[in-house]
Amino acid sequence: MVVTRAVDDEAGRLQNQGSVDLWLSCRGQEAAQVGSAMALADTATIFPSYREHAVAIARGIDGVDVVAQWAGRTFCGWKPREHRFFPYTLVVGAQTLHAVGYALGQRLQGATEPVAVYFGDGATSQGDVSEAMNLAAVESAPVLFICQNNGWAISKPSRDQMLTGISTRAKGFGITSWSVDATEPDNTYVHCVEAWRHVQATGSPGLIELRTIRSAGHSSSDAHTLYRERDEIAAAAANDQVARYRQLLHSEGVVDDSWLERTDTEAMAAGQRLIEALGR
């Protein structure tokens, strides 16, 4: 979470300087991403959307390779099969169809390779997501749908997007689902383990809605302060999950000062690598 925050912040600064064309921050969603990524088995193949930077880093992908694609340096800075983490998808919701198709293709080849796919609450308004969930349910595809509900589809709040919750809608397709508070990584991890075990044990799909927070704009070109209430943005900043979890681990003796110092050093090095590789 700390390393991702450093990469995220530096990528934002590089975008402001013109070294990166566009950046979509995951600030406020680190707990949802790291908690869920740690819950997935190493054998799981992941299909991300375009904001899963913490998931990529948890899968061993360097921050430079994550950001390089946003600088137009590469189509994909990592080897998807090596990391079991496919390229980002900018077409909203399309990756859900890719994930289900991949899972069914693996089955036809006699392989058992569970799949996880990430998408946002706004993507659930796309037909692709409904088609993917219906196909996964009908064909009993071993896919875990992971929806990060940060409350906003660019400038459209969730309450204006849907009258029925995302997890409830999944049940309408015949998919077992969960809806959990994902602002703390341990709680996220525990529930994602349960969801992942369901997919593995039954060979059928599941959906887990991770209720999280978007602290920044939808992207670096989104002036979110124009349509969001100041109090909402201030509350998100005041309850920063990275700082809060860091303090919790330290106060309970899980980590000590030297561990935190090493982590900070690693995070600073990750940010410095971005500057050296992509800065102008």
C-alpha positions in Angstrom: 0.0 0.0 0.0 2.8 2.4 0.9 4.8 1.6 -2.3 1.6 2.0 -4.5 0.9 5.4 -2.9 4.4 6.6 -3.7 4.1 5.4 -7.3 0.6 6.9 -7.6 1.7 10.3 -6.3 4.8 10.5 -8.5 2.8 9.4 -11.5 0.4 12.3 -10.8 3.3 14.8 -10.6 4.8 13.4 -13.9 1.5 13.9 -15.6 1.4 17.5 -14.4 4.8 18.0 -15.9 3.8 16.5 -19.2 5.8 13.3 -19.0 2.7 11.1 -18.6 -0.3 11.7 -20.8 -3.0 10.6 -18.4 -3.2 9.1 -15.0 -6.0 7.4 -13.1 -5.2 7.4 -9.4 -6.1 4.5 -7.1 -5.8 6.8 -4.0 -8.4 5.7 -1.5 -8.7 2.2 -3.0 -5.4 0.7 -1.8 -7.0 -1.4 0.9 -9.5 -2.8 -1.5 -6.9 -3.7 -4.1 -4.1 -5.0 -1.8 -6.6 -7.0 0.4 -8.2 -8.6 -2.6 -5.0 -9.3 -4.4 -3.5 -11.0 -1.4 -6.6 -13.2 -1.1 -6.2 -14.6 -4.6 -4.1 -17.6 -5.2 -0.9 -17.2 -7.2 -2.4 -19.4 -9.9 -5.3 -17.0 -10.4 -5.2 -15.0 -13.7 -6.3 -11.4 -13.2 -8.0 -9.1 -15.7 -7.8 -5.5 -14.5 -9.6 -2.4 -15.7 -7.3 0.7 -15.7 -6.9 1.6 -12.0 -5.6 -1.6 -10.4 -2.1 -0.3 -9.7 -1.8 -1.8 -6.3 -2.9 -5.2 -7.6 -0.2 -5.0 -10.3 2.4 -4.1 -7.7 1.2 -6.9 -5.5 1.7 -9.2 -8.5 5.4 -8.2 -8.7 5.1 -5.7 -11.5 7.4 -2.7 -11.2 5.7 0.7 -10.9 7.8 2.0 -13.8 6.2 -0.7 -16.0 2.7 0.3 -14.8 3.1 4.0 -15.5 5.1 3.6 -18.8 1.9 2.7 -20.7 0.3 5.9 -19.6 3.3 7.8 -21.0 2.9 6.0 -24.3 6.2 4.1 -23.9 4.6 0.7 -24.2 1.4 -1.1 -24.9 2.0 -3.3 -21.8 5.1 -3.0 -19.7 5.0 -6.5 -18.3 4.6 -10.1 -19.4 1.0 -11.0 -18.8 1.4 -14.8 -18.6 4.4 -14.4 -16.3 2.5 -12.3 -13.8 -0.9 -13.7 -14.5 -2.0 -10.1 -14.9 -3.4 -9.1 -18.2 -3.0 -5.6 -19.8 -5.2 -2.7 -18.6 -8.5 -2.2 -20.5 -9.7 1.3 -21.2 -12.9 0.2 -22.9 -15.2 0.2 -19.8 -16.4 -3.2 -18.8 -14.9 -5.1 -21.8 -12.4 -7.0 -19.6 -15.3 -8.9 -17.9 -16.1 -10.6 -21.2 -12.4 -11.3 -21.8 -12.2 -12.9 -18.3 -15.2 -15.2 -18.9 -14.0 -16.1 -22.4 -10.6 -16.9 -21.0 -12.0 -19.1 -18.3 -14.1 -21.0 -20.7 -11.2 -21.4 -23.1 -9.1 -22.8 -20.4 -11.8 -25.3 -19.6 -11.9 -26.4 -23.2 -8.2 -27.1 -23.0 -8.5 -29.2 -19.9 -6.9 -26.6 -17.6 -8.2 -25.5 -14.3 -7.3 -21.9 -13.9 -9.6 -19.7 -11.8 -9.9 -16.1 -13.0 -10.6 -12.8 -11.3 -11.7 -9.6 -13.0 -11.8 -6.1 -11.6 -14.2 -3.4 -12.6 -15.8 -0.3 -11.1 -19.4 0.5 -10.2 -19.8 2.6 -13.3 -18.9 -0.4 -15.5 -22.0 -2.2 -14.2 -24.1 0.1 -16.3 -22.5 -1.3 -19.4 -24.1 -4.2 -21.3 -20.8 -6.0 -21.4 -20.8 -6.6 -17.7 -24.4 -8.0 -17.7 -23.5 -10.2 -20.6 -20.4 -11.5 -18.9 -22.2 -12.3 -15.6 -25.0 -14.0 -17.4 -22.6 -16.1 -19.5 -20.5 -17.0 -16.5 -23.6 -18.1 -14.6 -25.1 -20.1 -17.5 -21.8 -21.8 -18.3 -20.7 -22.1 -14.7 -17.4 -20.3 -15.4 -14.9 -20.1 -12.4 -14.6 -16.3 -12.4 -14.6 -14.0 -9.4 -16.0 -10.6 -10.3 -14.5 -8.0 -8.1 -16.3 -4.7 -8.2 -14.7 -1.7 -6.6 -17.6 0.6 -5.8 -16.0 3.9 -5.1 -19.4 5.7 -5.3 -18.7 7.5 -8.6 -18.8 6.8 -12.3 -16.7 9.9 -13.3 -19.2 12.6 -12.1 -22.2 10.4 -11.7 -22.8 9.2 -8.1 -23.9 5.6 -7.5 -27.3 6.6 -6.2 -28.0 8.0 -9.7 -26.6 5.0 -11.5 -28.8 2.2 -10.0 -31.7 1.5 -7.8 -30.6 -2.0 -6.9 -27.2 -2.7 -5.3 -24.5 -4.4 -7.4 -24.3 -7.5 -5.3 -28.1 -7.9 -5.4 -28.1 -7.6 -9.2 -25.5 -10.4 -9.4 -27.9 -12.6 -7.6 -30.4 -12.0 -10.3 -28.0 -13.7 -12.7 -27.7 -16.6 -10.3 -24.3 -15.6 -9.0 -23.4 -15.9 -5.3 -22.4 -12.4 -4.1 -21.0 -10.4 -1.2 -20.9 -6.7 -0.4 -18.3 -5.6 2.1 -16.6 -2.5 3.5 -13.2 -2.4 1.8 -11.6 0.6 3.4 -9.5 -1.6 5.6 -7.3 -4.4 4.1 -7.8 -7.1 6.7 -11.5 -7.1 6.4 -11.2 -7.0 2.6 -8.8 -9.9 2.7 -11.0 -12.2 4.9 -14.1 -11.7 2.7 -12.2 -12.0 -0.5 -10.7 -15.3 0.7 -14.3 -16.6 1.3 -15.4 -15.5 -2.2 -12.3 -17.0 -3.8 -12.8 -20.3 -2.1 -16.4 -20.4 -3.3 -15.2 -20.0 -6.9 -12.5 -22.7 -6.5 -14.7 -25.1 -4.6 -17.8 -24.9 -6.8 -16.2 -24.0 -10.2 -18.9 -21.4 -10.5 -18.8 -17.6 -10.6 -19.0 -15.3 -7.6 -19.1 -11.5 -7.2 -17.8 -9.4 -4.4 -18.6 -5.7 -4.1 -15.8 -3.8 -2.4 -17.3 -0.6 -1.0 -14.4 1.9 -1.1 -13.6 5.6 -1.5 -12.3 7.6 -4.4 -10.1 10.3 -2.9 -9.0 11.8 -6.2 -10.7 12.6 -9.4 -11.7 9.9 -11.9 -8.5 10.8 -13.8 -5.9 13.5 -13.9 -8.2 15.4 -16.4 -11.2 15.3 -14.0 -11.9 18.4 -11.9 -13.8 16.4 -9.2 -13.9 19.4 -6.8 -16.5 21.0 -9.1 -19.1 18.3 -8.5 -18.2 16.7 -5.2 -19.0 18.2 -1.8 -16.0 19.6 0.1 -16.9 17.7 3.2 -16.8 14.4 1.3 -13.4 15.1 -0.1 -12.1 16.3 3.3 -13.4 13.2 5.0 -11.7 10.9 2.6 -8.4 12.7 3.1 -8.8 12.8 6.9 -9.5 9.0 7.0 -6.5 8.1 4.8 -6.4 4.3 4.9 -2.7 3.9 4.2 -1.8 6.2 7.2 -4.5 4.6 9.4 -3.4 1.0 8.7 0.3 2.0 9.2 -0.5 3.4 12.6 -2.6 0.3 13.5 0.1 -2.1 12.7 2.7 -0.1 14.6 0.5 0.4 17.7 -0.3 -3.4 17.9 3.4 -4.3 17.5 3.0 -6.1 14.2 5.7 -3.8 12.7 8.4 -1.7 14.3 10.1 1.6 13.4 12.9 -0.1 11.4 10.4 -2.0 9.3 8.5 1.2 8.5 11.8 2.9 7.7 12.7 0.1 5.2 9.2 0.3 3.7 9.5 4.1 3.3 12.9 3.6 1.7 11.5 1.1 -0.8 8.6 3.5 -1.6 11.0 6.4 -2.2 13.1 4.2 -4.5 10.0 3.3 -6.5 9.1 6.9 -7.0 12.7 7.8 -7.9 12.8 5.0 -10.5 9.7 6.6 -12.1 11.5 10.0 -12.3 14.6 8.5 -13.8 12.7 6.3 -16.4 10.0 8.7 -17.4 10.9 12.2 -16.3 11.8 14.9 -18.8 
